[in-house]
Structures are given as C-alpha cells and as structure tokens.
Amino acid sequence: MSKVPLWMCLLLLLLGSAAGEAGAATVRPMTLEELVRESQCVVYGRSVGSRSFWDSVTSTIWTETEFLVLDAPKGEVGRTVRITEPGGILGNTGHLIPGVPQFAADREAVVFLYAAPGNRLRVLGLGQGVYNVFREPATGDLLARPSLEAREIVYEEGRSLARGPGEILNTRKLGEFLFLIRRRASIR
C-alpha cells in the first residue's frame, strides 16, 4: 500500500473546503408590498456611470453605479445615489454573481434600496428590486417592467417551494407605479 504525500492531502482538503463555500444566490420571493415595506428608499433614476473596485474586506470585486435621481417615491435621497453591488470586471479579472443586478449606462430604472454594511446602498431582493423603465413605441408611455420576467419555481425533492406556477410580474405605467409605491410607503 502506497502512502499519499502530505501536500496532496492538504491540497484536497483546501479544494474541498473551497467547494463548500461556493453556492448559488438564494433569496425569497418578494411581493411589491414587501419590497416597498422593507426598502429604506425607492428611487426612479438614470444610470450615469459605474466603476469597479477591489474590496479587501470581502475579497471580491464590487461595482458602484451612480444614478441621477429623477424621482424618489420613498425615502430621503440627494440628486444622485450610488448603488454598490458585488461583482464586476477589474483588469483581466471578472466576478459574476448570479442574481445580482447589473446596470447599463444611460438606462432608467426604479430600484428598491437598503443600507448595507460598509456604508453601501444595495438593491433589495437581488433582481426583484429592479424595475426597468422604457418607452412603449406604440403609445409613447413610460412603462416600468420587472427585471425578472417571472418568478423562478424551485423544487426540493419533488416539492414545489414557489407560491404559484411561474407567477407573472406586471408591467405598469411608470406614473401609476410611482403613485402606488408612494401610497404603500405611507401605509406603515
């Protein structure tokens, strides 16, 4: 019987522990009422720029996106907000974290935000907390559409964990959506 070198045992132990830390992003499905209630502020804005940076505390790349505030139906904010999310590209290294929203330059969105450790504003509920704003070509109306088209159904050993079969999220007229957020924010 041959002996396994100590360095090989240490390598296998290290790889095994690293694999245990890797995992998917998991978040509970949130209704619009929950997004409004649990967010500290809600902003309708236009992304004007972003930058990625290395954070030695979390050992990951983060991306900070600046939004010009067009409206704030909940909370007190300035003319701009900086939303910071994990992931991004820095030099030749990229970190992609499933479920974490990414913002394209010069795009408008309604975002549900919370104050996170490290003096950061983050999106509540991962992609659930982002409603992309676009102009309907036929009518010219501004509409807000959830960045997630439908809730994903998750199964565990044949048992559904979702509330309903592929619950479809609504696209709404932007003005009505902002009014609805204001009204729900005032009901505490």
N, C-alpha and C positions, 0 to 999 in steps of 0.2 A: 504494500500500500504506500503510495507516494504522498508526501506532505505538500500542502498548499502554502506557498510563500505568504509571509505576513503582509506584504504590500498588497497582494491580491485580495486578501481578506478585508483590509482597510478600504480598498477601492470599492469592493462590492457593498460594504457597509455604507460608505459615503453615497454611492449611487442609489441604494435602496432608500436611504433617508431623504434624499432629494426628490425621488419619485413620489414619496408620500406627501410632500408639500405641494406638488403640482396638482391643480384641480381646476374645475370649471367655476365660472362665476355663477352663484346661485342667489336668487332674490325672489321674494314672494310677489305674486301678482298684486298690483295696487289699483284701486279704483280711482277715478278722478277726485272723489271726495277725500280719499286718503292722501293723495298727492298734495291737494290744497292744504289739508289739515296738518300734515307732517312737514311740509316745507317751511323754511323760515322766510323765504321770499320767492316770488314768481316774477320773471322778467320776460317781456317781449323785446327782443333786440336783434341787432345785425352784427355778425362776427366781423371784426375789422383786422384781426391778425392773431397769430399764435407763435409761441416759441416753446421748444422742448428743452428740458434741462435734466441733469442727473441729480437725484436726491440720495445722498449718502445714508440718511437715516433709514429710508425704506429700501435702499439698494435697487432702485428701479428708475426708469426714465418717466418723467411726468410731462404733460403738455398743458400749458396755460394759454387759454384763448380769451381775448378781450372782446367784450360785446358792448356796442353802443346801445344804451337803453332807450327804446322807443316808447315803452310804457311799463309800468310796474303795478300790476293789479293786486299784489300783496307784498308788504314789507317796505322798508325804507332803504333805498339804494341811491347811489350817485348817478352821474351822467354815463358812467361806464361801470361794468363789473368784469372781474377776471375769474373765469371758471377754470379750475385745475383738476385734471383727471389723470390717472395713471396710464402710461403707455405713450408711445411716440417714437420718433426717429432722431437719433443723435449721432452724427457722423455716419459710420458704417454699421451701427447697431440699432436695431428696432425692437421695441416691446409692444406686442399686440395683446390686449386683454379683452377676451370675449365679453360682449355686453356693454362695455364702456363706450359712451358716445364719443364720436369724433365730429368736429365741426369744420366744414369747408369755409373758405374765405368768402366774405360778402354774401352770406346766406342768412336768412331771417328765421328765428325760431322762438317759441315760447318754452322757457326752461324753468323747472321746479327745482329750487336750490336749497341746500342746507349747509351750515357752517361745520366744517370737518377739522380735525386736529391739524396743527401746523398752519393755522390761520388761512385755511383754504375754503373756497366755496366750491361745492361739488353738486352734481346732478343727483337728485333723489331717485332711487329705484332703477339705477342704470338707464338704459334706453327708454324705459317707461316715462321718465321725467322730461322727455323732449318731444315737442310737437313742432314739426317743420311747417313753415309758413310759405305759401306760394300763391301766385295769382292764377285764377281759373281763366284760361284763354277765352272761353265762350262768353262769360259774363263780366270778366274783369274784377270779380270779387276776390278779396284776400281770404284764403282758407288756411286753417290750422289742421294738420294731419299728424296723428301719432307716428313717431319714427318707427315703431313696431306695428306692422300691419295687422297682426293678430297675435293673441296670446299663444305661446307655445304650450302644448299639452305634454306633461311629463308623466311617465309611468314608472311605477316601482313594483316589480313582480306582478304584473298584470292588473294593478290597481291604479286608476287614474287619480292624480293629485290635483288636477286643474278643476276650476269651478264649473266649467261648461265646455262643450266641444268647440274648440277654436273660437272663443269669444271674439267677435269682430269689434274693433275700436272705431269710433266715429270720427269722420272729418266734419269740421264745423266752420261756419263763417267766423273769421277772426274777431270781429266786434262782438258777436254773440258769445264767443268762447271767453273773451276777456271779461265781459259782463258777468258771466256765470262764475268765473273764478273770484271776482270781487264779491259777489253775493255770498258764495260759500265761505270765503275768508272772513266775512263779517259775522257769520253764524258760528260761534265758538261754543 
